Amino acid sequence: MPRDLPIGRVADRVQALNTRYRHYAATTVLEHALRDDDLGRVALVSSFGAESVVLLHLVSVIAPQTPVLFVDTQMLFQETLEYQRKLAETLPLHDIRTIRAAQPKLAFEDPDNTLHQFNTDACCALRKVEPLERALAQFDGWITGRKRYQATSRAAVEFFEAEADTRIKVNPLAHWGPEDLQDYIINNRLPRHPLVAKGYPSIGCAPCTSPVAPGEDPRSGRWRGQGKEECGIHFINGRAVRTPKETAA
């Protein structure tokens, strides 16, 4: 269960944390999130996607007992499932938890696995958002791999964000660019997701992920042509991110 943290509103704590750590490196921010009592109980949420190995490795070095939540939407690429198993065997992470939608709810709302074809928001909510929310209920904060360079909707991401007034979201790699990630992976001899070499810089569910052309935003292959940029686990002002075109529709 989350701890009772008598240290003010989440938004106030987030503002103070961003002020304090504005000029610090990602590792310092991550160490604070994992070791300081004022953030309470924290989990790492990982998709085991294209860049996930960097944050997973950092956590395995700093605090390997940290709970790692992996949401298996049951729509993932087979390569992702195999990569997840490989990293789980390779990295010294002691508490990896696989999260899935409740089977009765899945059978009722998407019995033939076609919900994504006509309502991607509902599919994401069913298979990812709701299961993750249940898993996060016992935590005071969670760590994500979001970075400013990934998309225009993420260009202002800070190290710490308030999630309503319930939890703190920590983005230790917010200021890292592709070169930083590449250098870290090479220097630490970490395995890459096999789909990266096939043109997938951002990897989600198989039906809604396509390769990305040179010069496109790394996340442009997600829900291509649907005006959708986020699965729903990341919000702005309590709402899922949408492009201006869809918002105006």
C-alpha positions in Angstrom: 0.0 0.0 0.0 1.1 3.6 -0.5 2.7 5.3 2.5 1.1 8.1 4.5 3.3 11.0 3.4 2.5 14.1 5.4 4.5 16.4 3.2 1.9 18.5 1.3 0.1 18.2 -1.9 1.6 16.2 -4.8 1.7 19.3 -7.0 3.7 21.2 -4.4 6.1 18.3 -3.8 6.6 18.0 -7.6 7.4 21.7 -8.0 9.9 21.6 -5.1 11.5 18.4 -6.6 11.9 20.0 -10.1 13.4 23.1 -8.6 15.8 21.1 -6.5 16.9 18.7 -9.3 16.7 21.0 -12.3 20.4 20.9 -13.0 21.1 17.3 -11.9 21.9 14.3 -14.0 19.5 11.5 -14.7 21.3 9.1 -12.4 20.9 11.5 -9.5 17.2 11.9 -10.2 16.7 8.2 -10.4 18.7 7.6 -7.2 16.5 10.1 -5.4 13.3 8.4 -6.7 14.4 5.0 -5.6 16.1 5.7 -2.3 14.5 8.8 -0.7 11.6 8.2 1.7 9.8 11.5 0.8 8.7 9.9 -2.5 7.3 6.8 -0.8 7.0 3.4 -2.5 8.0 3.6 -6.2 7.8 1.2 -9.1 9.4 1.2 -12.6 6.9 0.8 -15.4 8.6 -0.7 -18.5 7.3 -1.6 -21.9 10.5 -3.6 -22.6 10.5 -1.6 -25.8 13.1 0.0 -28.1 14.9 2.1 -25.4 13.7 0.4 -22.2 17.0 -1.4 -21.6 18.7 1.8 -20.5 16.4 2.5 -17.6 16.1 -1.2 -16.7 19.9 -1.4 -16.5 20.2 1.8 -14.4 17.6 0.5 -11.9 19.3 -2.9 -11.7 22.5 -1.1 -10.7 21.0 1.4 -8.3 18.2 -0.6 -6.6 17.7 -4.0 -8.1 14.8 -4.8 -5.7 12.6 -2.1 -7.2 9.3 -3.5 -8.5 9.2 -3.5 -12.3 5.7 -3.6 -13.9 5.5 -5.0 -17.4 2.0 -4.6 -19.0 1.4 -7.5 -21.4 -1.5 -6.3 -23.5 -1.6 -9.8 -25.2 -1.2 -7.8 -28.5 2.6 -7.3 -28.3 5.1 -8.4 -30.9 6.5 -11.8 -30.3 9.9 -10.1 -30.5 8.9 -8.0 -27.5 7.9 -11.0 -25.4 11.2 -12.8 -26.2 13.2 -9.6 -25.5 11.4 -9.2 -22.1 12.3 -12.8 -21.2 15.9 -12.2 -22.2 16.3 -9.0 -20.2 14.6 -10.7 -17.2 17.2 -13.4 -17.3 20.1 -11.1 -18.0 19.6 -8.1 -15.7 19.7 -8.6 -11.9 16.2 -7.3 -11.3 14.5 -9.1 -8.4 10.9 -8.2 -8.7 9.5 -8.2 -12.3 5.7 -8.4 -12.4 3.7 -9.1 -15.5 0.4 -7.2 -15.6 -2.6 -8.2 -17.8 -6.2 -7.3 -18.2 -8.7 -9.5 -16.2 -9.6 -12.4 -18.5 -13.4 -12.1 -17.9 -13.4 -8.4 -18.8 -11.2 -9.0 -21.8 -13.6 -11.8 -23.0 -16.6 -9.6 -22.6 -15.3 -6.3 -24.1 -13.0 -7.7 -26.9 -14.0 -11.4 -27.5 -12.6 -11.5 -31.0 -9.5 -9.3 -30.4 -10.7 -6.7 -32.9 -11.5 -3.7 -30.6 -8.3 -1.9 -31.8 -9.7 -1.8 -35.4 -12.6 0.6 -34.5 -11.8 2.1 -31.1 -8.1 2.3 -30.2 -8.8 4.4 -27.1 -11.1 1.7 -25.7 -8.6 -1.0 -26.6 -5.7 0.8 -24.8 -7.9 1.4 -21.8 -8.9 -2.2 -21.6 -5.6 -3.8 -22.2 -3.1 -1.3 -20.7 -4.5 1.7 -18.8 -6.9 -0.1 -16.4 -4.6 -3.0 -15.6 -1.7 -0.6 -14.9 -3.9 1.6 -12.7 -4.8 -1.3 -10.6 -1.2 -2.4 -10.2 -0.1 1.2 -9.4 -2.7 1.6 -6.6 -0.2 0.3 -4.1 2.5 2.8 -5.0 3.2 6.5 -4.3 5.0 7.1 -7.5 6.2 5.5 -10.7 9.2 5.8 -13.0 8.8 6.1 -16.8 11.1 6.3 -19.8 9.5 9.4 -21.3 11.9 11.8 -23.1 11.5 15.2 -24.6 12.9 14.3 -28.0 10.4 11.5 -28.6 7.4 13.6 -29.8 6.2 17.2 -29.8 3.7 16.2 -27.1 6.6 15.3 -24.8 8.8 18.4 -25.5 8.2 19.9 -22.1 8.4 16.8 -19.9 10.0 17.5 -16.5 11.9 15.2 -14.2 8.9 15.0 -11.9 5.2 15.3 -12.7 2.0 15.2 -10.6 -0.5 12.6 -11.5 -3.7 14.2 -10.2 -3.1 14.4 -6.4 -2.4 10.8 -5.9 1.1 9.9 -7.3 4.3 11.4 -8.5 5.6 10.4 -12.0 9.4 10.4 -12.4 11.0 10.8 -15.8 14.8 10.6 -15.1 15.7 10.4 -18.8 13.6 13.4 -19.8 16.6 15.3 -21.1 18.4 12.5 -22.8 18.6 12.3 -26.6 19.1 9.4 -29.0 22.9 9.8 -28.9 22.9 9.5 -25.1 20.8 6.3 -25.2 23.0 4.8 -27.9 26.2 5.6 -26.1 24.8 4.1 -22.9 23.7 0.9 -24.6 27.1 0.5 -26.4 29.2 1.4 -23.4 27.3 -1.1 -21.2 27.1 -3.8 -23.9 23.3 -4.0 -23.6 21.1 -6.0 -26.0 18.9 -4.1 -28.3 15.3 -4.9 -29.1 15.4 -6.8 -32.4 12.8 -4.6 -34.1 14.9 -1.5 -33.7 17.1 -2.7 -36.6 13.9 -3.0 -38.7 12.9 0.6 -38.4 10.9 0.6 -35.1 12.3 3.3 -32.8 9.1 3.1 -30.7 7.4 -0.2 -30.1 3.9 -0.9 -28.8 1.3 -3.4 -29.7 1.7 -5.2 -33.0 -1.5 -4.1 -34.7 -1.0 -0.4 -34.0 2.8 0.0 -34.6 4.5 0.6 -37.9 8.1 1.4 -39.0 9.2 5.0 -39.0 10.8 6.8 -41.9 14.0 8.9 -41.5 13.1 12.4 -40.2 9.8 11.4 -38.6 9.2 11.7 -34.9 10.2 8.4 -33.2 6.6 7.8 -32.1 5.0 8.6 -35.4 4.7 4.8 -36.1 2.3 4.5 -33.2 -1.4 4.6 -34.2 -0.4 6.0 -37.5 -3.0 8.2 -39.2 -5.3 8.2 -36.2 -4.4 11.4 -34.5 -3.4 9.5 -31.4 0.0 10.0 -29.7 -0.3 8.3 -26.3 -1.9 5.0 -25.1 -3.6 6.8 -22.2 -1.2 6.0 -19.3 0.3 9.5 -19.7 -2.0 12.5 -19.5 -2.0 16.2 -19.8 -4.5 17.9 -17.5 -6.1 14.6 -16.9 -6.8 13.8 -20.6 -5.1 11.7 -23.1 -2.9 13.6 -25.6 -4.4 14.3 -29.0 -3.1 16.1 -32.0 -4.6 19.6 -32.8 -6.3 18.0 -35.9 -8.3 15.5 -33.8 -9.0 18.0 -31.1 -10.7 20.3 -33.6 -12.7 17.5 -35.2 
